[in-house]
Amino acid sequence: MDDQILGIMLGVLILIFIISIAFYVITGIVLFKLNRIIYGNGTPMAWIPCCNIYLLGKLTFNKWVGWILLIFGFISSSFRGEIVGNEIIVKTILPIDISPVIPTIYSIVIFLLFIYAIVKYIRLR
């Protein structure tokens, strides 16, 4: 029974990893091509993890949206600490009451901006 649960968990973990890599590659391609349409050349910023969030905001709206997305992503992150007994100490910048909600909202905003970037790319093409 334990091996079965472990196998299912490993399968789910591999599936999440594959979906994450696919989303990263698709995001890089869309941002690279959208930057080429808007500014005349592609940019390697589309492939650098923090820079592509900034580029997503910059290409969809303006550079301030890109900076806000970067700052919002940093603020919404949590930092894992040491294990004390049976507890894992988690440090967050935001209050613990709203800390789980903010990353979810951030992910939804990033996803919606990505959809908007695809629509903008199709219109400008």
Backbone hydrogen bonds in HBPLUS format (Angstrom, degrees):
<---DONOR---> <-ACCEPTOR-->    atom                        ^
c    i                          cat <-CA-CA->   ^        H-A-AA   ^      H-
h    n   atom  resd res      DA  || num        DHA   H-A  angle D-A-AA Bond
n    s   type  num  typ     dist DA aas  dist angle  dist       angle   num
A0005-ILE N   A0001-MET O   3.11 MM   4  6.43 159.2  2.15 149.9 154.5     1
A0006-LEU N   A0002-ASP O   2.93 MM   4  6.09 159.6  1.97 146.5 152.7     2
A0007-GLY N   A0003-ASP O   2.87 MM   4  6.01 151.2  1.95 141.1 148.8     3
A0008-ILE N   A0004-GLN O   2.99 MM   4  6.26 155.4  2.05 147.0 153.2     4
A0009-MET N   A0005-ILE O   2.91 MM   4  6.14 162.3  1.94 151.0 156.0     5
A0010-LEU N   A0006-LEU O   2.90 MM   4  6.07 153.7  1.97 144.8 152.2     6
A0011-GLY N   A0007-GLY O   2.92 MM   4  6.10 154.6  1.98 143.8 150.9     7
A0012-VAL N   A0008-ILE O   2.93 MM   4  6.20 157.5  1.98 151.1 156.7     8
A0013-LEU N   A0009-MET O   2.93 MM   4  6.11 156.1  1.99 144.2 151.2     9
A0014-ILE N   A0010-LEU O   2.91 MM   4  6.14 157.0  1.96 149.2 155.0    10
A0015-LEU N   A0011-GLY O   2.95 MM   4  6.14 155.7  2.01 144.4 151.5    11
A0016-ILE N   A0012-VAL O   2.90 MM   4  6.15 158.7  1.94 151.0 156.3    12
A0017-PHE N   A0013-LEU O   2.99 MM   4  6.19 154.5  2.06 143.8 150.9    13
A0018-ILE N   A0014-ILE O   2.93 MM   4  6.19 158.7  1.98 151.0 156.1    14
A0019-ILE N   A0015-LEU O   2.96 MM   4  6.17 162.7  1.99 151.3 156.0    15
A0020-SER N   A0016-ILE O   2.91 MM   4  6.05 154.9  1.97 145.6 152.8    16
A0021-ILE N   A0017-PHE O   3.00 MM   4  6.23 160.7  2.04 150.1 154.6    17
A0022-ALA N   A0018-ILE O   2.95 MM   4  6.14 161.5  1.98 148.8 154.2    18
A0023-PHE N   A0019-ILE O   2.89 MM   4  6.07 160.6  1.93 149.4 154.5    19
A0024-TYR N   A0020-SER O   2.95 MM   4  6.12 155.1  2.01 145.9 153.0    20
A0025-VAL N   A0021-ILE O   2.96 MM   4  6.19 160.9  1.99 152.3 156.7    21
A0026-ILE N   A0022-ALA O   2.95 MM   4  6.11 167.9  1.96 153.0 156.6    22
A0027-THR N   A0023-PHE O   2.89 MM   4  5.95 158.3  1.94 144.6 151.3    23
A0028-GLY N   A0024-TYR O   2.95 MM   4  6.13 157.7  2.00 145.0 151.2    24
A0029-ILE N   A0025-VAL O   2.96 MM   4  6.22 160.3  2.00 152.4 157.1    25
A0030-VAL N   A0026-ILE O   2.96 MM   4  6.15 170.4  1.97 154.2 156.8    26
A0031-LEU N   A0027-THR O   2.92 MM   4  6.04 168.9  1.94 154.1 157.5    27
A0032-PHE N   A0028-GLY O   2.92 MM   4  5.93 155.8  1.98 143.6 150.9    28
A0033-LYS N   A0029-ILE O   2.95 MM   4  6.13 167.6  1.97 153.6 156.6    29
A0034-LEU N   A0030-VAL O   2.84 MM   4  5.93 157.1  1.89 149.0 156.3    30
A0035-ASN N   A0031-LEU O   2.92 MM   4  5.94 155.8  1.98 142.6 148.9    31
A0036-ARG N   A0032-PHE O   3.05 MM   4  6.28 145.4  2.17 138.3 148.0    32
A0037-ILE N   A0033-LYS O   3.00 MM   4  6.30 147.6  2.11 144.0 152.1    33
A0038-ILE N   A0034-LEU O   2.97 MM   4  6.18 165.8  1.99 151.6 155.2    34
A0039-TYR N   A0035-ASN O   2.83 MM   4  5.64 163.2  1.86 146.4 152.0    35
A0040-GLY N   A0036-ARG O   2.91 MM   4  4.61 128.7  2.18 115.0 123.9    36
A0046-ALA N   A0043-THR O   3.41 MM   3  6.17 170.6  2.42 116.4 118.5    37
A0047-TRP N   A0044-PRO O   3.01 MM   3  5.65 164.7  2.04 119.4 124.2    38
A0048-ILE N   A0045-MET O   3.39 MM   3  5.28 158.6  2.44 100.1 106.0    39
A0052-ASN N   A0048-ILE O   2.83 MM   4  5.81 147.0  1.93 169.3 177.9    40
A0054-TYR N   A0050-CYS O   3.39 MM   4  6.79 160.0  2.44 146.4 151.0    41
A0055-LEU N   A0051-CYS O   2.82 MM   4  6.05 161.1  1.85 150.5 156.5    42
A0056-LEU N   A0052-ASN O   2.90 MM   4  5.94 146.2  2.01 134.1 142.6    43
A0057-GLY N   A0053-ILE O   3.19 MM   4  6.51 160.5  2.23 148.5 151.8    44
A0058-LYS N   A0054-TYR O   2.89 MM   4  6.13 157.1  1.94 150.6 158.1    45
A0059-LEU N   A0055-LEU O   2.83 MM   4  5.88 164.3  1.86 151.7 155.0    46
A0060-THR N   A0056-LEU O   3.11 MM   4  6.09 150.1  2.20 141.3 149.0    47
A0061-PHE N   A0057-GLY O   3.01 MM   4  5.87 162.0  2.04 143.2 148.8    48
A0065-VAL N   A0062-ASN O   3.21 MM   3  5.61 128.3  2.49 105.8 117.5    49
A0066-GLY N   A0062-ASN O   3.39 MM   4  6.80 152.7  2.47 144.3 151.7    50
A0067-TRP N   A0063-LYS O   3.01 MM   4  6.36 155.5  2.07 148.0 153.6    51
A0068-ILE N   A0064-TRP O   2.90 MM   4  6.09 159.4  1.94 148.1 154.1    52
A0069-LEU N   A0065-VAL O   2.93 MM   4  6.12 155.2  1.99 147.2 153.5    53
A0070-LEU N   A0066-GLY O   3.11 MM   4  6.39 155.3  2.17 145.7 151.9    54
A0071-ILE N   A0067-TRP O   2.96 MM   4  6.22 167.9  1.98 155.9 158.5    55
A0072-PHE N   A0068-ILE O   2.81 MM   4  5.85 162.6  1.84 150.4 156.1    56
A0073-GLY N   A0069-LEU O   2.92 MM   4  5.99 151.4  2.00 141.9 149.4    57
A0074-PHE N   A0070-LEU O   3.07 MM   4  6.34 153.8  2.14 146.6 153.2    58
A0075-ILE N   A0071-ILE O   2.92 MM   4  6.15 164.9  1.95 154.5 158.6    59
A0076-SER N   A0072-PHE O   2.99 MM   4  6.05 151.4  2.08 143.0 150.4    60
A0077-SER N   A0074-PHE O   3.28 MM   3  5.39 155.7  2.34 101.9 109.1    61
A0079-PHE N   A0091-LYS O   2.70 MM  12  5.02 175.5  1.70 164.4 165.6    62
A0091-LYS N   A0079-PHE O   2.80 MM  12  5.02 170.9  1.80 162.2 160.1    63
A0081-GLY N   A0089-ILE O   2.70 MM   8  5.02 136.6  1.89 165.4 176.9    64
A0089-ILE N   A0082-GLU O   3.19 MM   7  5.89 177.4  2.19 160.7 159.9    65
A0084-VAL N   A0087-GLU O   2.84 MM   3  5.31 148.5  1.94 153.3 161.5    66
A0087-GLU N   A0084-VAL O   3.05 MM   3  5.31 167.3  2.07 127.4 129.1    67
A0098-ILE N   A0095-PRO O   3.24 MM   3  5.91 132.3  2.48 115.6 124.4    68
A0099-SER N   A0095-PRO O   3.07 MM   4  5.98 126.1  2.37 147.5 162.4    69
A0101-VAL N   A0098-ILE O   3.16 MM   3  5.42 130.2  2.42 105.5 118.5    70
A0102-ILE N   A0098-ILE O   3.30 MM   4  6.46 161.1  2.34 166.4 169.2    71
A0105-ILE N   A0101-VAL O   3.09 MM   4  6.43 159.4  2.13 155.2 161.2    72
A0106-TYR N   A0102-ILE O   2.85 MM   4  6.06 161.6  1.89 156.7 162.5    73
A0107-SER N   A0103-PRO O   2.90 MM   4  6.06 154.9  1.96 142.1 148.2    74
A0108-ILE N   A0104-THR O   3.04 MM   4  6.30 156.4  2.10 147.6 153.8    75
A0109-VAL N   A0105-ILE O   2.93 MM   4  6.19 158.6  1.97 151.8 157.6    76
A0110-ILE N   A0106-TYR O   2.95 MM   4  6.19 163.1  1.98 152.0 156.3    77
A0111-PHE N   A0107-SER O   2.93 MM   4  6.11 159.6  1.98 146.4 152.3    78
A0112-LEU N   A0108-ILE O   2.90 MM   4  6.11 161.4  1.93 151.0 155.9    79
A0113-LEU N   A0109-VAL O   2.90 MM   4  6.10 157.1  1.95 150.5 157.0    80
A0114-PHE N   A0110-ILE O   2.92 MM   4  6.11 147.7  2.03 143.7 153.0    81
A0115-ILE N   A0111-PHE O   2.98 MM   4  6.32 154.8  2.05 148.7 155.0    82
A0116-TYR N   A0112-LEU O   2.93 MM   4  6.18 157.5  1.99 145.3 151.8    83
A0117-ALA N   A0113-LEU O   2.79 MM   4  6.03 146.0  1.90 142.4 152.2    84
A0118-ILE N   A0114-PHE O   3.00 MM   4  6.33 151.2  2.09 146.8 153.8    85
A0119-VAL N   A0115-ILE O   3.01 MM   4  6.34 160.8  2.05 150.4 155.4    86
A0120-LYS N   A0116-TYR O   2.83 MM   4  6.03 159.2  1.87 149.3 155.5    87
A0121-TYR N   A0117-ALA O   2.87 MM   4  6.03 151.9  1.94 143.4 151.2    88
A0122-ILE N   A0118-ILE O   2.96 MM   4  6.23 159.5  2.00 151.3 156.2    89
A0123-ARG N   A0119-VAL O   2.98 MM   4  6.23 156.7  2.04 149.2 155.5    90
A0124-LEU N   A0120-LYS O   2.97 MM   4  6.12 155.4  2.04 147.7 154.0    91
A0125-ARG N   A0121-TYR O   3.00 MM   4  5.94 133.2  2.23 144.2 155.1    92
